[in-house]
Amino acid sequence: MKAEALQKMVQSRRPFSLRLTDGSLVPVPHPEFILITQDGSTAVVNTTGSEIKIVDVDLVTALETKNGGAKSRRSKRR
C-alpha cells in the first residue's frame, strides 16, 4: 500500500476499512479516527471506544468502502 492512496481515502471523508494481508479488516468509522505517521509507514486507528490498532501500511492490501467496493492500492513488487 502506498501512503498516498491511504491519504486520498482519508481526504474523501467517508468511512472505510483497511484489508490486511491476513484477510482481516480494520474499520475506520470516520477519517478523524486514523493517524498516519509522517513517513507514511504506520497507521494508528481508533476503531471503537478506546481500542486502537497499529497497522504497518505495507500490510494493507486494499481499502474498502462501506458499500462493499474495494479499491486495491497495492503495488506489485518484483
C-alpha atoms as an extended CHARMM CRD file, in Angstrom:
* protein
*
        78  EXT
         1         1  MET       CA              0.0000000000        0.0000000000        0.0000000000  PROA      1               0.0000000000
         2         2  LYS       CA              1.2600000000        3.4270000000       -0.8050000000  PROA      2               0.0000000000
         3         3  ALA       CA              0.6870000000        6.0560000000        1.8480000000  PROA      3               0.0000000000
         4         4  GLU       CA             -0.5790000000        8.4640000000       -0.8300000000  PROA      4               0.0000000000
         5         5  ALA       CA             -3.5240000000        6.1530000000       -1.6140000000  PROA      5               0.0000000000
         6         6  LEU       CA             -4.3890000000        5.9430000000        2.0610000000  PROA      6               0.0000000000
         7         7  GLN       CA             -4.1730000000        9.7420000000        2.3920000000  PROA      7               0.0000000000
         8         8  LYS       CA             -6.5810000000       10.1410000000       -0.5470000000  PROA      8               0.0000000000
         9         9  MET       CA             -9.0820000000        7.8340000000        1.1420000000  PROA      9               0.0000000000
        10        10  VAL       CA             -8.8050000000        9.8490000000        4.3730000000  PROA      10              0.0000000000
        11        11  GLN       CA             -9.3910000000       13.0600000000        2.4070000000  PROA      11              0.0000000000
        12        12  SER       CA            -12.5850000000       11.5850000000        0.9080000000  PROA      12              0.0000000000
        13        13  ARG       CA            -14.1480000000       11.9710000000        4.4010000000  PROA      13              0.0000000000
        14        14  ARG       CA            -16.0130000000        8.6370000000        4.0710000000  PROA      14              0.0000000000
        15        15  PRO       CA            -15.8950000000        5.5980000000        6.3680000000  PROA      15              0.0000000000
        16        16  PHE       CA            -13.6930000000        2.7760000000        5.0700000000  PROA      16              0.0000000000
        17        17  SER       CA            -11.7960000000       -0.3110000000        6.1520000000  PROA      17              0.0000000000
        18        18  LEU       CA             -8.2210000000       -1.4600000000        5.7410000000  PROA      18              0.0000000000
        19        19  ARG       CA             -7.9350000000       -5.0050000000        4.3460000000  PROA      19              0.0000000000
        20        20  LEU       CA             -4.7360000000       -6.5940000000        5.6740000000  PROA      20              0.0000000000
        21        21  THR       CA             -2.5770000000       -9.3530000000        4.1790000000  PROA      21              0.0000000000
        22        22  ASP       CA             -4.0490000000      -11.9080000000        6.6120000000  PROA      22              0.0000000000
        23        23  GLY       CA             -7.5550000000      -11.1030000000        5.3100000000  PROA      23              0.0000000000
        24        24  SER       CA             -8.6980000000       -9.2000000000        8.3960000000  PROA      24              0.0000000000
        25        25  LEU       CA            -10.4510000000       -5.8410000000        8.2420000000  PROA      25              0.0000000000
        26        26  VAL       CA             -9.6530000000       -2.8000000000       10.3510000000  PROA      26              0.0000000000
        27        27  PRO       CA            -12.6760000000       -0.4720000000       10.2640000000  PROA      27              0.0000000000
        28        28  VAL       CA            -12.1280000000        3.2840000000       10.1060000000  PROA      28              0.0000000000
        29        29  PRO       CA            -15.5440000000        4.6510000000       11.1900000000  PROA      29              0.0000000000
        30        30  HSD       CA            -14.5840000000        8.1950000000       10.1850000000  PROA      30              0.0000000000
        31        31  PRO       CA            -11.3660000000        9.6510000000        8.7570000000  PROA      31              0.0000000000
        32        32  GLU       CA            -10.8420000000       11.5600000000       12.0180000000  PROA      32              0.0000000000
        33        33  PHE       CA            -10.2220000000        8.1690000000       13.6560000000  PROA      33              0.0000000000
        34        34  ILE       CA             -6.9710000000        7.4470000000       11.7670000000  PROA      34              0.0000000000
        35        35  LEU       CA             -3.4940000000        8.9100000000       12.1410000000  PROA      35              0.0000000000
        36        36  ILE       CA             -0.8230000000        8.2590000000        9.5260000000  PROA      36              0.0000000000
        37        37  THR       CA              2.7650000000        8.8420000000       10.5890000000  PROA      37              0.0000000000
        38        38  GLN       CA              4.7980000000       11.4700000000        8.7600000000  PROA      38              0.0000000000
        39        39  ASP       CA              6.8150000000        8.8780000000        6.8590000000  PROA      39              0.0000000000
        40        40  GLY       CA              3.5990000000        7.0680000000        5.8570000000  PROA      40              0.0000000000
        41        41  SER       CA              4.7570000000        3.6940000000        7.1600000000  PROA      41              0.0000000000
        42        42  THR       CA              2.3390000000        3.2970000000       10.0750000000  PROA      42              0.0000000000
        43        43  ALA       CA             -1.3500000000        3.9950000000       10.6650000000  PROA      43              0.0000000000
        44        44  VAL       CA             -2.9850000000        4.2020000000       14.0890000000  PROA      44              0.0000000000
        45        45  VAL       CA             -6.7510000000        3.5980000000       14.0200000000  PROA      45              0.0000000000
        46        46  ASN       CA             -9.1960000000        4.2360000000       16.8760000000  PROA      46              0.0000000000
        47        47  THR       CA            -11.7090000000        1.5270000000       15.9600000000  PROA      47              0.0000000000
        48        48  THR       CA            -14.2300000000        1.5100000000       18.8420000000  PROA      48              0.0000000000
        49        49  GLY       CA            -14.2430000000        3.1910000000       22.2100000000  PROA      49              0.0000000000
        50        50  SER       CA            -10.6790000000        3.3180000000       23.4430000000  PROA      50              0.0000000000
        51        51  GLU       CA             -9.4500000000        0.4130000000       21.2800000000  PROA      51              0.0000000000
        52        52  ILE       CA             -6.6830000000        1.2260000000       18.8200000000  PROA      52              0.0000000000
        53        53  LYS       CA             -4.9830000000       -0.7740000000       16.1000000000  PROA      53              0.0000000000
        54        54  ILE       CA             -1.4580000000       -0.0260000000       14.9520000000  PROA      54              0.0000000000
        55        55  VAL       CA             -1.0270000000       -1.0790000000       11.3310000000  PROA      55              0.0000000000
        56        56  ASP       CA              2.0480000000       -1.3590000000        9.1270000000  PROA      56              0.0000000000
        57        57  VAL       CA              0.8360000000        0.3520000000        5.9360000000  PROA      57              0.0000000000
        58        58  ASP       CA              2.8200000000       -2.1430000000        3.8240000000  PROA      58              0.0000000000
        59        59  LEU       CA              0.4600000000       -4.8710000000        5.1250000000  PROA      59              0.0000000000
        60        60  VAL       CA             -2.6460000000       -3.1510000000        3.7320000000  PROA      60              0.0000000000
        61        61  THR       CA             -3.7820000000       -4.8600000000        0.5300000000  PROA      61              0.0000000000
        62        62  ALA       CA             -6.9740000000       -2.8900000000       -0.1470000000  PROA      62              0.0000000000
        63        63  LEU       CA             -9.1330000000       -0.0210000000        1.0240000000  PROA      63              0.0000000000
        64        64  GLU       CA            -12.7980000000       -0.9610000000        1.2320000000  PROA      64              0.0000000000
        65        65  THR       CA            -15.6950000000        1.4570000000        1.4230000000  PROA      65              0.0000000000
        66        66  LYS       CA            -18.8960000000        0.7930000000        3.3460000000  PROA      66              0.0000000000
        67        67  ASN       CA            -20.8240000000       -0.0270000000        0.1710000000  PROA      67              0.0000000000
        68        68  GLY       CA            -18.6150000000       -3.0730000000       -0.3110000000  PROA      68              0.0000000000
        69        69  GLY       CA            -16.4620000000       -1.6200000000       -3.0480000000  PROA      69              0.0000000000
        70        70  ALA       CA            -12.8000000000       -2.4530000000       -2.7090000000  PROA      70              0.0000000000
        71        71  LYS       CA            -10.0620000000       -0.2910000000       -4.0540000000  PROA      71              0.0000000000
        72        72  SER       CA             -6.8800000000       -2.2550000000       -4.2430000000  PROA      72              0.0000000000
        73        73  ARG       CA             -3.9770000000        0.1110000000       -3.9780000000  PROA      73              0.0000000000
        74        74  ARG       CA             -1.1580000000       -2.3440000000       -3.5040000000  PROA      74              0.0000000000
        75        75  SER       CA              1.6790000000       -2.0030000000       -5.9590000000  PROA      75              0.0000000000
        76        76  LYS       CA              3.2350000000       -5.2280000000       -7.1240000000  PROA      76              0.0000000000
        77        77  ARG       CA              6.8460000000       -5.5260000000       -6.1160000000  PROA      77              0.0000000000
        78        78  ARG       CA              9.1940000000       -7.7490000000       -8.0570000000  PROA      78              0.0000000000
